[in-house]
Every structure is written in C-alpha cells, then in structure tokens.
Amino acid sequence: MQSSGQLPFMLAAIVLLFLAALAVRLCFGLFEARSLIRREFFAYFTSPIAYVVMVVFLGVTGALFAGVLDQLTATGPRGVEWPVRALFSDQRFWVVFAALAPLLTMRLFAEERASGTLEMLMTSPLRDWQLVLAKFAGCLLFYAVLWLPTLLYLPALLGIKATLPETMPGDPAGFGFLVGAGMILLGFFALLFPLGTVSRLVSLFVLGSGIGLGTWGAMTHFGGQGPHLVEVTSIVDPFPALSLYVGMFAAGAMFLAIGILVSSMVRDQLVSAVIALAIGLPFVMAGFVGALPGASSVGPWVQYLSVPVHMDQLFGRGIIDSRPLVLYASVTVFCLFMTVRGVEARRWS
C-alpha cells in the first residue's frame, strides 16, 4: 500500500499532467485558429481607436516617467526608493488603465454582431472555444505590444549600464546564445505571415529550437565568470521591475477577459465599453476606497480586490504573490468560459 505521505505528491503529479495536457490542447487549438489571431491583431493597426489609446497611454506614462526621473536627479531630500513602482502608482495612470481594456475589447464581438459577420464567422470549422480564445489572444498580444515602448524607461530608472568586454569571448555558449536569439526572431516573425503548412511547421521548429538553444547559451554563458558578450550592471535591483510587468500582464488579461464577455453580450460598441468600464472599475477604485475614513472594516477585501494595491505593495516591491495571480486567473477563466457558453447558446438559438 502507498503511504499517506505519498498521496499529495501523486495528486500533484496528476494535476500537473492534466494541466500540461490541457495546455498542449489549447496550443494546438490556437495554432489551428492562427489566421483569426492574425486578423484580430492586425485589425488594431487599422482602427483609429487603437491609435488614440496608444497615444494617450504612452503620453501619460511618458509624463510620469519624466516626473520620476526628475525625482531621481533632484538634489536635497527629494528622491524615490522604488522608481518603477513610483511610475505606475500614480492615480492618473490607473484612470487610463481602467479605460484601456474596454476600448480594446469593445469591437471584438459587438462589431461582429452589429455588422452581421458573426454568423458567418461561426460557420467556420473552428470550435466556439477556439473562436473566443483566438480573439482573446489577438487582443492580449496587442496589449503586450502596447507595453513594449515602456521598456525604454527601464535603463534610466534602474541605472542599467551595458559595456562591451575588451576581448570578445569565443566560448560556444555565447555563440549559441546569439544564434538562438536570431532563430527566435526569425521563427516568430515568420509565423506572422500567411505561409503554407510546411512553412508553418518549419517556423515552429526554428522558434522552438531557438528558444532551447538560446536558453542554454544564456544560462551557460552569463552564468559563468566571464568575459561575457555584454557586461550589464544595474544600480537598482531589477527584479521589482520584472515582477511588476508580470503583474500588469496578468491583471491586463483579467480586464480584457471582462471586456470580451461584455462585448459578446451587446451589439453597440459604446455600450460595451461603458459596461466593461463599470465592471472593471471596482478592481481599480478599491484601493482608493480603502484609504477613506471608516473603511477599515472592509480593508482585507479591499486589499484583495484592488489591483493598484497589489502593484504598489507586492509586485512593485519584487514580491510575486500567488493570491492576486489566483484572482486574475480565476476571473479571466470565468469570463472566457461564460463567453464561450454565450457563443454556444447563440449558435443553437
């Protein structure tokens, strides 16, 4: 008989195997729906709303970056302990962030229903969950692209300096890292274009091989004593910045899932944006409510629901807490599940 101490490990192994099988199935499903993902992603670059969102988002973050940089370079008692955390803890940023997801998701299903193309899309060979996940993936990919320019702020905020060695290293690991990085870029950009099945498989092979080779090269090359291809030093600990971006990505996925659910239920895009904003606003305003007098009785719930509090007290300090991640994942999965059920009901109605 198995000892009772081995049962938790067996259950954990079963759960991990189930999650791995589910992840593989979802990846294959998204690969089959790659044309729809590509269509949804590039549709943002033909929409004026997306450009307005991008300009406002980058304008606000740029102004906040200038303010934080001024504090870092000021003389006297002024200063900031966590520069990246200070950048995204301003209330003006969260006002823009609250409106970000509703504006990006309002057209996904509402526009299809209003134009009558949803019925035609539902006759495609894709399953309902593939249709929903493809739209979600395209929107999430554009959301990630929206954050890419903010990475340019990090060298100044963290005091990152990169210097080349006097003699270039010639170890195989460094060469493998460079080749792997090139293969990753080549495979990724090849997947964005409408190629044939064989070319797609070759692109996936190049991408997977590049990830493996690049990971091995980076761990072996930069894990050694050197000399390295690039010597990178940082005055400020970079891990809080990494954890903050992880938190913002997970929180953004939650807000996008809420917006997709609302968009699948209404026909008008403006109505979709307003309702999604009303649903997502409590997750942003909870932190401000907790600061009001007499709000101590609801303090724990406010701390758990407030995304700005999570970023300010946890992710912005380099703490990756599982409790906010469970909240974001639970809301995301629930909203996507309800969206799939709504599409299925419309198919059979």
C-alpha positions as CSV (number, residue, x, y, z in Angstrom):
1,M,0.0,0.0,0.0
2,Q,1.1,3.6,-0.7
3,S,1.9,5.6,2.4
4,S,-0.3,8.6,3.2
5,G,2.7,10.9,2.7
6,Q,2.9,10.0,-1.0
7,L,-0.7,10.8,-1.8
8,P,-0.2,14.6,-2.0
9,F,2.7,14.1,-4.4
10,M,0.6,11.7,-6.5
11,L,-2.3,14.1,-6.6
12,A,0.1,17.0,-7.5
13,A,1.6,14.9,-10.3
14,I,-1.9,14.1,-11.7
15,V,-2.9,17.7,-11.6
16,L,0.3,18.8,-13.4
17,L,-0.2,16.1,-16.1
18,F,-3.7,17.3,-16.6
19,L,-2.7,20.9,-16.8
20,A,0.1,20.0,-19.2
21,A,-2.3,18.1,-21.5
22,L,-4.8,21.0,-21.3
23,A,-2.0,23.4,-22.3
24,V,-1.0,21.3,-25.2
25,R,-4.6,21.0,-26.4
26,L,-5.1,24.8,-26.1
27,C,-1.8,25.5,-28.0
28,F,-2.9,23.2,-30.9
29,G,-6.3,24.8,-30.9
30,L,-4.8,28.3,-31.1
31,F,-2.5,27.1,-33.9
32,E,-5.5,26.0,-35.9
33,A,-7.0,29.4,-35.3
34,R,-3.8,31.3,-36.2
35,S,-5.5,33.1,-39.1
36,L,-8.1,34.6,-36.8
37,I,-5.5,35.6,-34.3
38,R,-3.5,37.3,-37.0
39,R,-6.7,39.0,-38.3
40,E,-7.6,40.3,-34.8
41,F,-4.1,41.5,-34.0
42,F,-3.6,43.5,-37.3
43,A,-7.1,44.9,-37.1
44,Y,-6.0,47.1,-34.3
45,F,-3.5,48.8,-36.6
46,T,-6.3,49.8,-38.9
47,S,-8.5,51.2,-36.1
48,P,-8.3,54.8,-35.1
49,I,-9.4,53.9,-31.5
50,A,-6.3,51.8,-31.1
51,Y,-4.0,54.6,-32.1
52,V,-5.8,57.0,-29.7
53,V,-5.4,54.5,-26.9
54,M,-1.7,54.1,-27.7
55,V,-1.1,57.8,-27.9
56,V,-2.9,58.5,-24.6
57,F,-1.3,55.6,-22.8
58,L,2.3,56.4,-23.9
59,G,1.7,60.1,-23.3
60,V,0.6,59.5,-19.7
61,T,3.4,57.0,-19.0
62,G,5.9,59.4,-20.6
63,A,4.8,62.3,-18.4
64,L,5.0,60.1,-15.3
65,F,8.5,58.9,-16.4
66,A,9.6,62.5,-16.6
67,G,8.3,63.1,-13.1
68,V,10.1,60.1,-11.6
69,L,13.3,60.9,-13.5
70,D,13.1,64.5,-12.0
71,Q,12.9,63.0,-8.5
72,L,15.9,60.7,-9.2
73,T,18.1,63.6,-10.4
74,A,16.9,66.2,-7.8
75,T,19.3,67.3,-5.1
76,G,18.4,67.5,-1.5
77,P,15.9,65.3,0.5
78,R,13.8,64.5,-2.6
79,G,14.1,61.0,-4.0
80,V,12.3,57.8,-4.7
81,E,13.1,54.3,-3.4
82,W,11.3,52.2,-6.0
83,P,11.5,54.1,-9.3
84,V,9.5,51.6,-11.5
85,R,6.9,51.2,-8.8
86,A,6.5,55.0,-8.5
87,L,6.0,55.2,-12.2
88,F,2.9,53.0,-12.1
89,S,1.5,54.1,-8.7
90,D,0.1,57.4,-9.8
91,Q,-3.7,57.8,-9.9
92,R,-3.6,59.3,-13.4
93,F,-2.1,56.1,-14.7
94,W,-4.8,54.0,-13.2
95,V,-7.5,56.1,-14.7
96,V,-6.1,55.5,-18.1
97,F,-5.5,51.8,-17.3
98,A,-9.2,51.4,-16.3
99,A,-10.3,52.6,-19.7
100,L,-7.7,50.7,-21.6
101,A,-9.3,47.2,-21.8
102,P,-12.9,48.4,-22.5
103,L,-11.7,50.4,-25.5
104,L,-9.6,47.5,-26.8
105,T,-12.3,44.8,-26.5
106,M,-15.5,46.7,-27.3
107,R,-15.3,45.8,-31.0
108,L,-14.4,42.1,-30.7
109,F,-17.9,40.7,-30.7
110,A,-20.1,43.8,-30.7
111,E,-18.9,44.9,-34.1
112,E,-19.3,41.3,-35.5
113,R,-22.9,41.2,-34.2
114,A,-23.8,44.7,-35.5
115,S,-22.4,44.0,-39.0
116,G,-23.8,40.5,-39.2
117,T,-20.4,38.9,-39.7
118,L,-20.6,36.8,-36.5
119,E,-23.0,34.3,-38.1
120,M,-20.6,33.9,-41.0
121,L,-17.6,33.5,-38.6
122,M,-19.5,30.8,-36.6
123,T,-19.8,28.7,-39.8
124,S,-16.1,28.3,-39.9
125,P,-14.5,25.0,-38.9
126,L,-13.3,26.5,-35.7
127,R,-14.9,25.4,-32.4
128,D,-16.5,28.0,-30.2
129,W,-13.7,28.0,-27.6
130,Q,-11.2,28.4,-30.4
131,L,-13.1,31.4,-31.7
132,V,-13.1,33.1,-28.3
133,L,-9.5,32.3,-27.4
134,A,-8.3,33.5,-30.8
135,K,-9.9,36.9,-30.3
136,F,-8.6,37.0,-26.7
137,A,-5.1,36.1,-27.9
138,G,-5.1,38.7,-30.6
139,C,-6.2,41.4,-28.1
140,L,-3.7,40.2,-25.4
141,L,-0.9,40.3,-28.0
142,F,-1.7,43.9,-28.9
143,Y,-1.9,44.8,-25.2
144,A,1.6,43.3,-24.7
145,V,2.9,45.4,-27.7
146,L,1.4,48.5,-26.1
147,W,3.7,48.0,-23.2
148,L,6.9,47.4,-25.2
149,P,7.8,51.1,-25.5
150,T,7.8,51.5,-21.7
151,L,10.8,49.1,-21.6
152,L,12.8,52.1,-22.9
153,Y,12.3,53.8,-19.5
154,L,14.0,51.0,-17.5
155,P,17.7,51.8,-18.3
156,A,17.2,55.3,-16.8
157,L,15.1,54.2,-13.9
158,L,17.2,51.3,-12.9
159,G,20.6,52.8,-13.7
160,I,21.4,50.0,-16.2
161,K,24.7,50.2,-18.0
162,A,25.9,47.8,-20.7
163,T,29.6,47.6,-21.6
164,L,31.5,45.5,-24.1
165,P,34.5,43.5,-22.9
166,E,38.0,44.4,-24.1
167,T,38.3,41.0,-25.8
168,M,35.3,39.3,-27.3
169,P,34.6,35.9,-25.8
170,G,34.8,32.9,-28.1
171,D,33.0,30.2,-26.0
172,P,30.4,28.0,-27.7
173,A,27.7,29.1,-25.3
174,G,28.0,32.7,-26.2
175,F,27.8,31.8,-29.9
176,G,24.8,29.6,-29.2
177,F,23.0,32.4,-27.4
178,L,23.4,34.7,-30.4
179,V,22.3,32.0,-32.9
180,G,19.3,31.1,-30.6
181,A,18.2,34.7,-30.3
182,G,18.4,35.1,-34.1
183,M,16.3,31.9,-34.6
184,I,13.7,33.1,-32.1
185,L,13.2,36.4,-34.0
186,L,13.2,34.6,-37.4
187,G,10.7,32.0,-36.3
188,F,8.4,34.5,-34.6
189,F,8.2,36.9,-37.5
190,A,7.7,34.1,-39.9
191,L,4.6,33.0,-38.0
192,L,3.0,36.4,-38.5
193,F,2.7,35.9,-42.3
194,P,0.3,33.7,-44.1
195,L,2.6,30.8,-45.1
196,G,1.8,27.2,-46.1
197,T,1.5,24.3,-43.6
198,V,5.1,23.1,-44.3
199,S,6.5,26.6,-43.8
200,R,4.5,27.0,-40.6
201,L,5.9,23.7,-39.2
202,V,9.4,24.8,-40.2
203,S,8.9,28.2,-38.5
204,L,7.7,26.5,-35.3
205,F,10.7,24.2,-35.4
206,V,13.0,27.2,-35.8
207,L,11.3,29.0,-33.0
208,G,11.4,26.1,-30.6
209,S,15.0,25.3,-31.5
210,G,15.9,28.9,-31.0
211,I,14.3,29.0,-27.5
212,G,16.1,25.9,-26.5
213,L,19.5,26.9,-27.9
214,G,19.2,30.5,-26.6
215,T,18.2,29.4,-23.1
216,W,21.1,27.0,-22.9
217,G,23.5,29.6,-24.2
218,A,22.3,32.3,-21.9
219,M,22.4,30.2,-18.8
220,T,25.8,28.8,-19.6
221,H,27.4,31.9,-20.9
222,F,26.1,34.5,-18.5
223,G,26.2,32.1,-15.6
224,G,29.9,31.8,-15.8
225,Q,32.6,34.2,-14.6
226,G,33.2,35.8,-18.0
227,P,34.2,37.7,-20.0
228,H,30.6,38.0,-21.4
229,L,29.3,39.3,-24.7
230,V,27.8,42.2,-22.8
231,E,28.5,43.2,-19.2
232,V,25.3,44.5,-17.7
233,T,25.2,46.3,-14.3
234,S,22.3,47.9,-12.5
235,I,22.3,50.4,-9.7
236,V,18.7,49.5,-8.6
237,D,17.5,45.9,-8.2
238,P,15.8,45.0,-11.5
239,F,13.6,42.2,-10.0
240,P,10.8,44.5,-8.8
241,A,10.5,45.8,-12.4
242,L,10.2,42.2,-13.7
243,S,7.6,41.3,-11.1
244,L,5.7,44.5,-11.8
245,Y,5.5,43.7,-15.5
246,V,4.3,40.2,-14.7
247,G,1.6,41.5,-12.5
248,M,0.5,44.1,-15.1
249,F,0.3,41.4,-17.8
250,A,-1.8,39.1,-15.6
251,A,-4.1,42.0,-14.5
252,G,-4.5,43.2,-18.1
253,A,-5.5,39.7,-19.1
254,M,-8.3,39.8,-16.5
255,F,-9.6,43.2,-17.6
256,L,-9.5,42.1,-21.3
257,A,-11.5,38.9,-20.5
258,I,-14.1,41.0,-18.7
259,G,-14.3,43.3,-21.8
260,I,-14.7,40.3,-24.2
261,L,-17.5,38.9,-22.1
262,V,-19.4,42.2,-22.2
263,S,-18.7,42.6,-25.9
264,S,-20.2,39.2,-26.6
265,M,-23.5,40.2,-24.9
266,V,-24.3,43.5,-26.6
267,R,-24.4,44.9,-30.1
268,D,-23.3,48.5,-29.6
269,Q,-19.5,49.1,-29.1
270,L,-20.0,52.2,-26.9
271,V,-22.4,50.3,-24.6
272,S,-19.9,47.5,-24.4
273,A,-17.1,49.9,-23.4
274,V,-19.3,51.6,-20.7
275,I,-20.5,48.3,-19.1
276,A,-17.0,46.8,-19.2
277,L,-15.6,50.0,-17.6
278,A,-18.3,49.8,-14.9
279,I,-17.5,46.2,-14.1
280,G,-13.7,46.7,-14.1
281,L,-13.7,50.0,-12.2
282,P,-14.2,48.4,-8.7
283,F,-10.9,46.5,-9.2
284,V,-9.1,49.8,-9.7
285,M,-11.1,52.1,-7.3
286,A,-11.0,49.6,-4.4
287,G,-7.6,50.9,-3.4
288,F,-8.9,54.5,-3.2
289,V,-11.9,53.4,-1.2
290,G,-9.6,51.7,1.3
291,A,-7.9,55.0,2.0
292,L,-11.2,56.7,3.0
293,P,-12.1,57.2,6.7
294,G,-14.3,54.4,8.1
295,A,-13.1,51.8,5.5
296,S,-11.1,49.7,7.9
297,S,-13.9,47.1,8.2
298,V,-13.6,46.2,4.6
299,G,-9.8,46.6,4.5
300,P,-9.0,42.9,3.8
301,W,-11.4,42.7,0.9
302,V,-10.2,45.9,-0.5
303,Q,-6.6,44.7,-0.3
304,Y,-7.5,41.5,-2.1
305,L,-9.5,43.1,-4.9
306,S,-7.5,46.3,-5.5
307,V,-5.1,45.9,-8.5
308,P,-3.3,49.2,-7.7
309,V,-2.7,48.0,-4.1
310,H,-1.3,44.7,-5.5
311,M,1.1,46.6,-7.7
312,D,2.1,49.1,-5.1
313,Q,2.6,46.7,-2.1
314,L,3.5,43.4,-3.7
315,F,4.6,43.3,-7.4
316,G,6.2,46.8,-7.3
317,R,8.4,45.6,-4.4
318,G,9.6,42.4,-6.1
319,I,7.0,40.1,-4.4
320,I,5.2,37.8,-6.7
321,D,2.2,36.8,-4.5
322,S,0.1,33.9,-5.6
323,R,-3.2,35.4,-4.2
324,P,-3.5,38.2,-6.7
325,L,-2.5,35.9,-9.5
326,V,-5.2,33.4,-8.5
327,L,-7.7,36.3,-8.5
328,Y,-6.6,37.4,-12.0
329,A,-6.6,33.8,-13.4
330,S,-10.0,32.9,-11.8
331,V,-11.7,36.0,-13.2
332,T,-10.1,35.5,-16.6
333,V,-11.0,31.8,-16.9
334,F,-14.6,32.5,-15.7
335,C,-15.2,35.3,-18.1
336,L,-13.8,33.4,-21.1
337,F,-15.8,30.3,-20.1
338,M,-19.0,32.4,-19.9
339,T,-18.1,34.0,-23.3
340,V,-17.8,30.5,-24.8
341,R,-21.1,29.5,-23.3
342,G,-22.7,32.6,-24.7
343,V,-21.4,31.9,-28.2
344,E,-22.6,28.3,-28.0
345,A,-26.1,29.5,-27.0
346,R,-26.2,31.9,-29.9
347,R,-25.2,29.1,-32.3
348,W,-28.1,26.9,-31.2
349,S,-30.7,29.7,-30.8
